[in-house]
Amino acid sequence: MINRVFFSISLLFIFSFSQAQFDTSFIKRNIRHCADSLTHGFKTKDWDLFTRYSYPAMVGSLGGKKEFSTYISQMFSQVPDTAWKKYEPGKVLQVIKTGGDFQAIIELNTIIEWQGSRITTTSHLVAESWDGGMFWTFFDSQGDVNTAKLIKPDLHEQLIIPQREEKKERL
């Protein structure tokens, strides 16, 4: 009888744990999928796509979708397409469920070769979902929690933003 009770409790624990793992992997997969769309928009200069996955408050602060797209386009117009050797999401480092949303940190890895230099960077995007983890928007934290809080004042206090890593070398 004791073995049967112990077995039942063990199964209950295992199923509860496996469901939590499933939810985390589901959310991380969606973060990754949306981050892939963001970076694809950047690499193909599809600024409408890039804007769709950019943090809405940041888009609004620049005047809306059209103005944000124009700003991003102008900001990167001086850098030739051939200079970008890598621009892709890395690991999802953290996911936090808050009262009304999910917040996360994901790496963004870039390599640019331009004007005789190679710059390799790992920066950290803050991600947010308001629909249970299905759709995510992003902004660059600049490796600084205070800068991130200027963009998102209700940034969860347990979210850890690593410092930006940058290595510059001559070609």
Phi and psi in degrees as GROMACS dihedral restraints (atoms count N, CA, C in turn):
[ dihedral_restraints ]
;  ai    aj    ak    al  type     phi  dphi    fc
    3     4     5     6     1   -64.1    20    10
    4     5     6     7     1   -40.6    20    10
    6     7     8     9     1   -61.9    20    10
    7     8     9    10     1   -39.2    20    10
    9    10    11    12     1   -65.1    20    10
   10    11    12    13     1   -43.1    20    10
   12    13    14    15     1   -64.9    20    10
   13    14    15    16     1   -45.7    20    10
   15    16    17    18     1   -60.2    20    10
   16    17    18    19     1   -43.4    20    10
   18    19    20    21     1   -62.0    20    10
   19    20    21    22     1   -43.5    20    10
   21    22    23    24     1   -63.4    20    10
   22    23    24    25     1   -43.8    20    10
   24    25    26    27     1   -64.9    20    10
   25    26    27    28     1   -40.2    20    10
   27    28    29    30     1   -62.3    20    10
   28    29    30    31     1   -44.1    20    10
   30    31    32    33     1   -62.6    20    10
   31    32    33    34     1   -42.1    20    10
   33    34    35    36     1   -60.3    20    10
   34    35    36    37     1   -43.7    20    10
   36    37    38    39     1   -63.0    20    10
   37    38    39    40     1   -45.5    20    10
   39    40    41    42     1   -62.5    20    10
   40    41    42    43     1   -45.4    20    10
   42    43    44    45     1   -66.1    20    10
   43    44    45    46     1   -37.2    20    10
   45    46    47    48     1   -64.5    20    10
   46    47    48    49     1   -43.7    20    10
   48    49    50    51     1   -66.4    20    10
   49    50    51    52     1   -42.8    20    10
   51    52    53    54     1   -65.5    20    10
   52    53    54    55     1   -33.5    20    10
   54    55    56    57     1   -66.1    20    10
   55    56    57    58     1   -40.9    20    10
   57    58    59    60     1   -63.5    20    10
   58    59    60    61     1   -41.4    20    10
   60    61    62    63     1   -63.5    20    10
   61    62    63    64     1   -42.2    20    10
   63    64    65    66     1   -59.5    20    10
   64    65    66    67     1   -46.0    20    10
   66    67    68    69     1   -60.9    20    10
   67    68    69    70     1   -43.3    20    10
   69    70    71    72     1   -64.0    20    10
   70    71    72    73     1   -44.5    20    10
   72    73    74    75     1   -67.6    20    10
   73    74    75    76     1   -35.6    20    10
   75    76    77    78     1   -62.2    20    10
   76    77    78    79     1   -46.8    20    10
   78    79    80    81     1   -66.4    20    10
   79    80    81    82     1   -43.7    20    10
   81    82    83    84     1   -62.6    20    10
   82    83    84    85     1   -38.1    20    10
   84    85    86    87     1   -62.8    20    10
   85    86    87    88     1   -40.9    20    10
   87    88    89    90     1   -68.9    20    10
   88    89    90    91     1   -38.1    20    10
   90    91    92    93     1   -59.1    20    10
   91    92    93    94     1   -48.9    20    10
   93    94    95    96     1   -60.9    20    10
   94    95    96    97     1   -43.7    20    10
   96    97    98    99     1   -61.1    20    10
   97    98    99   100     1   -46.6    20    10
   99   100   101   102     1   -67.9    20    10
  100   101   102   103     1   -38.2    20    10
  102   103   104   105     1   -65.3    20    10
  103   104   105   106     1   -37.1    20    10
  105   106   107   108     1   -60.6    20    10
  106   107   108   109     1   -40.7    20    10
  108   109   110   111     1   -65.6    20    10
  109   110   111   112     1   -41.8    20    10
  111   112   113   114     1   -58.7    20    10
  112   113   114   115     1   -50.0    20    10
  114   115   116   117     1   -69.5    20    10
  115   116   117   118     1   -33.3    20    10
  117   118   119   120     1   -62.8    20    10
  118   119   120   121     1   -43.0    20    10
  120   121   122   123     1   -59.1    20    10
  121   122   123   124     1   -39.7    20    10
  123   124   125   126     1   -66.4    20    10
  124   125   126   127     1   -50.3    20    10
  126   127   128   129     1   -63.8    20    10
  127   128   129   130     1   -32.9    20    10
  129   130   131   132     1   -96.0    20    10
  130   131   132   133     1     2.7    20    10
  132   133   134   135     1    56.6    20    10
  133   134   135   136     1    33.7    20    10
  135   136   137   138     1   -89.2    20    10
  136   137   138   139     1    83.9    20    10
  138   139   140   141     1   -68.6    20    10
  139   140   141   142     1   -24.5    20    10
  141   142   143   144     1   -65.9    20    10
  142   143   144   145     1   -43.5    20    10
  144   145   146   147     1   -65.1    20    10
  145   146   147   148     1   -45.3    20    10
  147   148   149   150     1   -58.6    20    10
  148   149   150   151     1   -43.1    20    10
  150   151   152   153     1   -65.6    20    10
  151   152   153   154     1   -37.4    20    10
  153   154   155   156     1   -57.9    20    10
  154   155   156   157     1   -33.9    20    10
  156   157   158   159     1  -100.7    20    10
  157   158   159   160     1     6.9    20    10
  159   160   161   162     1   -89.5    20    10
  160   161   162   163     1   150.9    20    10
  162   163   164   165     1   -59.1    20    10
  163   164   165   166     1   122.5    20    10
  165   166   167   168     1   -56.8    20    10
  166   167   168   169     1   -37.9    20    10
  168   169   170   171     1   -65.2    20    10
  169   170   171   172     1   -34.4    20    10
  171   172   173   174     1   -70.2    20    10
  172   173   174   175     1   -41.3    20    10
  174   175   176   177     1   -60.4    20    10
  175   176   177   178     1   -45.6    20    10
  177   178   179   180     1   -63.8    20    10
  178   179   180   181     1   -35.3    20    10
  180   181   182   183     1   -66.8    20    10
  181   182   183   184     1   -20.1    20    10
  183   184   185   186     1   -98.5    20    10
  184   185   186   187     1     8.2    20    10
  186   187   188   189     1   107.1    20    10
  187   188   189   190     1    -1.4    20    10
  189   190   191   192     1   118.8    20    10
  190   191   192   193     1  -178.0    20    10
  192   193   194   195     1   -60.0    20    10
  193   194   195   196     1   -48.4    20    10
  195   196   197   198     1   -63.3    20    10
  196   197   198   199     1   -46.8    20    10
  198   199   200   201     1   -65.9    20    10
  199   200   201   202     1   -39.3    20    10
  201   202   203   204     1   -63.1    20    10
  202   203   204   205     1   -46.7    20    10
  204   205   206   207     1   -59.4    20    10
  205   206   207   208     1   -43.0    20    10
  207   208   209   210     1   -63.5    20    10
  208   209   210   211     1   -43.9    20    10
  210   211   212   213     1   -60.6    20    10
  211   212   213   214     1   -48.6    20    10
  213   214   215   216     1   -63.3    20    10
  214   215   216   217     1   -44.3    20    10
  216   217   218   219     1   -58.7    20    10
  217   218   219   220     1   -46.6    20    10
  219   220   221   222     1   -67.4    20    10
  220   221   222   223     1   -37.9    20    10
  222   223   224   225     1   -62.7    20    10
  223   224   225   226     1   -37.3    20    10
  225   226   227   228     1  -103.0    20    10
  226   227   228   229     1     5.1    20    10
  228   229   230   231     1   -67.8    20    10
  229   230   231   232     1   -25.8    20    10
  231   232   233   234     1   -76.8    20    10
  232   233   234   235     1   -20.8    20    10
  234   235   236   237     1   -90.9    20    10
  235   236   237   238     1   120.2    20    10
  237   238   239   240     1   -66.7    20    10
  238   239   240   241     1   149.9    20    10
  240   241   242   243     1   -56.0    20    10
  241   242   243   244     1   -35.8    20    10
  243   244   245   246     1   -69.2    20    10
  244   245   246   247     1   -15.3    20    10
  246   247   248   249     1   -73.0    20    10
  247   248   249   250     1   -29.1    20    10
  249   250   251   252     1   -80.1    20    10
  250   251   252   253     1   110.5    20    10
  252   253   254   255     1   -94.8    20    10
  253   254   255   256     1   -26.5    20    10
  255   256   257   258     1  -154.2    20    10
  256   257   258   259     1   135.9    20    10
  258   259   260   261     1  -155.9    20    10
  259   260   261   262     1    91.0    20    10
  261   262   263   264     1  -152.5    20    10
  262   263   264   265     1   153.6    20    10
  264   265   266   267     1   -70.2    20    10
  265   266   267   268     1   151.0    20    10
  267   268   269   270     1  -109.8    20    10
  268   269   270   271     1  -135.9    20    10
  270   271   272   273     1   -78.2    20    10
  271   272   273   274     1   145.3    20    10
  273   274   275   276     1   -81.1    20    10
  274   275   276   277     1   115.6    20    10
  276   277   278   279     1   -89.6    20    10
  277   278   279   280     1   -30.0    20    10
  279   280   281   282     1  -159.0    20    10
  280   281   282   283     1   141.7    20    10
  282   283   284   285     1  -133.7    20    10
  283   284   285   286     1   130.8    20    10
  285   286   287   288     1  -128.7    20    10
  286   287   288   289     1   133.2    20    10
  288   289   290   291     1   -95.2    20    10
  289   290   291   292     1   122.5    20    10
  291   292   293   294     1  -104.9    20    10
  292   293   294   295     1  -170.5    20    10
  294   295   296   297     1   -60.1    20    10
  295   296   297   298     1   -42.6    20    10
  297   298   299   300     1  -121.5    20    10
  298   299   300   301     1     0.7    20    10
  300   301   302   303     1  -156.5    20    10
  301   302   303   304     1  -178.7    20    10
  303   304   305   306     1  -114.0    20    10
  304   305   306   307     1   143.5    20    10
  306   307   308   309     1  -128.3    20    10
  307   308   309   310     1   148.2    20    10
  309   310   311   312     1  -150.4    20    10
  310   311   312   313     1   166.2    20    10
  312   313   314   315     1  -124.4    20    10
  313   314   315   316     1   129.7    20    10
  315   316   317   318     1  -132.5    20    10
  316   317   318   319     1   142.4    20    10
  318   319   320   321     1   -72.7    20    10
  319   320   321   322     1   149.4    20    10
  321   322   323   324     1  -126.2    20    10
  322   323   324   325     1   117.1    20    10
  324   325   326   327     1  -104.4    20    10
  325   326   327   328     1   126.7    20    10
  327   328   329   330     1  -132.6    20    10
  328   329   330   331     1   147.4    20    10
  330   331   332   333     1  -134.2    20    10
  331   332   333   334     1   126.7    20    10
  333   334   335   336     1  -128.6    20    10
  334   335   336   337     1   133.1    20    10
  336   337   338   339     1  -117.3    20    10
  337   338   339   340     1   112.0    20    10
  339   340   341   342     1  -158.4    20    10
  340   341   342   343     1   140.6    20    10
  342   343   344   345     1    52.3    20    10
  343   344   345   346     1    44.0    20    10
  345   346   347   348     1    78.6    20    10
  346   347   348   349     1    10.7    20    10
  348   349   350   351     1  -131.7    20    10
  349   350   351   352     1   151.9    20    10
  351   352   353   354     1  -114.3    20    10
  352   353   354   355     1   123.2    20    10
  354   355   356   357     1  -115.4    20    10
  355   356   357   358     1   118.0    20    10
  357   358   359   360     1  -108.0    20    10
  358   359   360   361     1   124.3    20    10
  360   361   362   363     1  -131.6    20    10
  361   362   363   364     1   139.2    20    10
  363   364   365   366     1  -119.0    20    10
  364   365   366   367     1   110.7    20    10
  366   367   368   369     1  -111.2    20    10
  367   368   369   370     1   174.2    20    10
  369   370   371   372     1  -129.1    20    10
  370   371   372   373     1   118.9    20    10
  372   373   374   375     1   -89.4    20    10
  373   374   375   376     1   139.2    20    10
  375   376   377   378     1   -88.2    20    10
  376   377   378   379     1   132.7    20    10
  378   379   380   381     1  -119.5    20    10
  379   380   381   382     1   147.4    20    10
  381   382   383   384     1  -141.4    20    10
  382   383   384   385     1   140.6    20    10
  384   385   386   387     1  -129.8    20    10
  385   386   387   388     1   133.7    20    10
  387   388   389   390     1  -105.6    20    10
  388   389   390   391     1    -0.9    20    10
  390   391   392   393     1  -118.6    20    10
  391   392   393   394     1    34.9    20    10
  393   394   395   396     1    80.9    20    10
  394   395   396   397     1    15.7    20    10
  396   397   398   399     1    99.1    20    10
  397   398   399   400     1    10.1    20    10
  399   400   401   402     1   -81.8    20    10
  400   401   402   403     1   -51.4    20    10
  402   403   404   405     1  -115.8    20    10
  403   404   405   406     1   135.9    20    10
  405   406   407   408     1  -127.1    20    10
  406   407   408   409     1   144.2    20    10
  408   409   410   411     1  -121.1    20    10
  409   410   411   412     1   159.1    20    10
  411   412   413   414     1  -137.2    20    10
  412   413   414   415     1   153.7    20    10
  414   415   416   417     1  -148.7    20    10
  415   416   417   418     1   153.3    20    10
  417   418   419   420     1   -78.2    20    10
  418   419   420   421     1   124.5    20    10
  420   421   422   423     1   -76.7    20    10
  421   422   423   424     1   -11.7    20    10
  423   424   425   426     1    60.3    20    10
  424   425   426   427     1    17.0    20    10
  426   427   428   429     1    69.7    20    10
  427   428   429   430     1    21.4    20    10
  429   430   431   432     1  -140.9    20    10
  430   431   432   433     1   122.7    20    10
  432   433   434   435     1   -64.3    20    10
  433   434   435   436     1   -35.7    20    10
  435   436   437   438     1   -66.6    20    10
  436   437   438   439     1   -40.3    20    10
  438   439   440   441     1   -64.0    20    10
  439   440   441   442     1   -43.0    20    10
  441   442   443   444     1   -61.4    20    10
  442   443   444   445     1   -37.7    20    10
  444   445   446   447     1   -71.6    20    10
  445   446   447   448     1   -22.9    20    10
  447   448   449   450     1   -65.9    20    10
  448   449   450   451     1   -36.0    20    10
  450   451   452   453     1   -82.1    20    10
  451   452   453   454     1   -40.5    20    10
  453   454   455   456     1  -131.3    20    10
  454   455   456   457     1    88.9    20    10
  456   457   458   459     1   -59.7    20    10
  457   458   459   460     1   -28.2    20    10
  459   460   461   462     1   -94.5    20    10
  460   461   462   463     1    28.8    20    10
  462   463   464   465     1   -56.9    20    10
  463   464   465   466     1   130.9    20    10
  465   466   467   468     1   -64.6    20    10
  466   467   468   469     1   136.0    20    10
  468   469   470   471     1   -66.5    20    10
  469   470   471   472     1   -19.9    20    10
  471   472   473   474     1   -87.0    20    10
  472   473   474   475     1    -6.0    20    10
  474   475   476   477     1   -73.5    20    10
  475   476   477   478     1   124.2    20    10
  477   478   479   480     1  -103.5    20    10
  478   479   480   481     1   118.9    20    10
  480   481   482   483     1  -102.7    20    10
  481   482   483   484     1   109.7    20    10
  483   484   485   486     1   -68.4    20    10
  484   485   486   487     1   157.6    20    10
  486   487   488   489     1   -69.4    20    10
  487   488   489   490     1   148.9    20    10
  489   490   491   492     1   -67.5    20    10
  490   491   492   493     1   137.0    20    10
  492   493   494   495     1  -109.8    20    10
  493   494   495   496     1   129.5    20    10
  495   496   497   498     1  -141.3    20    10
  496   497   498   499     1   133.9    20    10
  498   499   500   501     1  -127.3    20    10
  499   500   501   502     1   126.1    20    10
  501   502   503   504     1  -116.4    20    10
  502   503   504   505     1   132.7    20    10
  504   505   506   507     1  -140.9    20    10
  505   506   507   508     1   151.8    20    10
  507   508   509   510     1   -76.3    20    10
  508   509   510   511     1   145.1    20    10
